[in-house]
Each structure stands twice: as structure tokens, then as C-alpha cells.
Amino acid sequence: MRLVFAGTPEVAVPSLEALLESRHEVVAVVTRPDAPAGRGRKLVASPVARRAEEVGIEVIKTSRPGEPWFLERLAELAPDCCPIVAYGALIPKAALDIPRHGWVNLHFSLLPAWRGAAPVQHAIMAGDDITGAATFQLEEGLDTGPVYGVVTEEIRPTDTSGDLLERLARSGARLLVATMDGIEDGTLRPVPQPADGVSYAPKLTPQDARVDWSAPALRVDRLIRACTPAPGAWTTFRGERLKLYPVRLRTDVTDLAPGALRADKNTVLAGTATCAVELGDVQPQGKRRMPADAWARGVRLTETDVLV
């Protein structure tokens, strides 16, 4: 089939690679416009755009796929199907109707669970044991279309959202190619999603990523892992923001008040509503990432210091 692939971040690149190596022809890529990145805030092309340019595929950059010029170009390309992975904009009906097999979305959850922008983060925060990826027929509703296929993935006790997304990006890429094959062969038909089990996963904001030390340790652990690498879990120390990386539960320490700190030569503990957690790496505001024990020595912790 002739394909126009839509995607933007690094997590979409494995799908593009897999489609390039498949029997199908990727004739163009749709991605979001260049965005500022890094300390210099220079405009940088998306990971999908950079990979497409490397292999000489036409790159169409837009955040408004309903604009007439885009619809005209898509019609000229005459794709049989448009696979889409984490593109980052809603596709209007006028664009959905152009390919004869429509648009097929790879979504990183077992639909109808965790519809929305941050399914992996919400699955970790909720303490799910199993998640996965699904290919489904894109329609105007939010991740509501009928499903072609799924793959499952265990959520490991130490998984960050970055870890889990990396695995799902690879297994999901294989699923997306298999879905394209099945659509072309006529052997695959989408199945409507069940009405039960619907949950939503809105994008996490920086405020969502603030640690509440009065919560149980397990919830603190899940929040930090879910927000790593983005949007980045944080707390405040002496009035300044302190970014947090994954912690370790210390069920043997239950005498620390929520947010209270205790440090020795090699470890830094923080209290929660249940047991303590052992801090991993931290990143003070305006400084580099460092091990928590090195940070504690540098700030010279006192008995009255707390995380808020």
C-alpha cells in the first residue's frame, strides 16, 4: 500500500523505521513544525522529520491538518492508508476521508483503557500490572475507533514511563506493520471497543508532577516513575524546586514524618504517609543532576529540613 505516515516524537520513529522496511511504500511523512529546544531555544525538526529527511522522504510540517493546502497535498499523494503514531494534533474528518483505508492509529494502551495523551504515565500511576499497545481506526472521537489488534506488555516494578514507552514503541511498530499487512490482504477487520472499562489519560502538567509527601510511599514511587522523563517529578527544598528521579521503597523505615529527611554517608531518606523512600538522583534548580547523597552533603542537611 501507499502510506503517508504521521508522527512527531522519538517514540514514533520505530514505527516509521518498521514501515520503511516493510512491503509497503511510505511516500511522505506528516509531522509537527520545528519547535524550540535546548538552552538556546533554537528551532529543531522533530525526530520523525529528521529520520524522513535522512532517507529522502517528503516531509509535510503542520499542526493544522485541516487547512486546505494540506488536504490538497494529501489528496495528490493518494495514500491507501495513513498510519499515525503520537502526531500531536487532531485529524479532522476532511483528512480522515482521503485515504481509502482511512487513518490507523497506534496507541500505547489496551483500549478502551487510558484514552488520551498520556496512557503510559497514567497506567504506571494507577499501579496497572499489564498494559500494551493497540492499532485502531481513527475517527473524530478521542481514541474511540474500532480496534484492529493489540500487543501486551508487563509493567515492571521499576519501570519509568520512558522505559515502558521504549519497549512499547518497538512492539507497537511490529503490530502496526502487521495491521497494514492485514488491511491490504483483507484478512483484518476492526472490532468495536467495548463500552465497559473506559478510562482517560490526559496530558500531565508540571503541577500534576509535584510530589505529595503525605501520600503513601507506593503512590509517591509510582508518580515519580510515571513522570520520568517527562514532565519530571519535583518537590521544593528551602523554597526552591528540586527535580526527583526514581526512588526506592524502604519498608524498614517507618518513623519519618511526611517530607522529613534523614541522611547518612550513602543514602538520603524522605518520609511519606507510610514508609520512607530512598532518594535516587536529584536535580536542584539551575544545576546538574546528581546522586542524592552528593546533593545532601553539598546543602548540609539539618534536622529541620523538609521536602514540601
Secondary structure, DSSP 8 states (H G I E B T S, - for coil): -EEEEEE-SGGGHHHHHHHHTSSSEEEEEEE---EEETTTTEEE--HHHHHHHHTT-EEEE-S-TTSHHHHHHHHHH--SBEEEES--S---HHHHTSSTT-EEEEESS-TTTTBSS-HHHHHHHTT-SEEEEEEEE--SSSS-S-EEEEEEEE--TT--HHHHHHHHHHHHHHHHHHHHHHHHHT----B---SSS--B-----TGGGB--TTS-HHHHHHHHHHTTTTT-EEEEETTEEEEE---EEETT-----TTBEEE-SS-EEE--SSSEEE--EEEETTS--EEHHHHHHHHT--TT-BB-
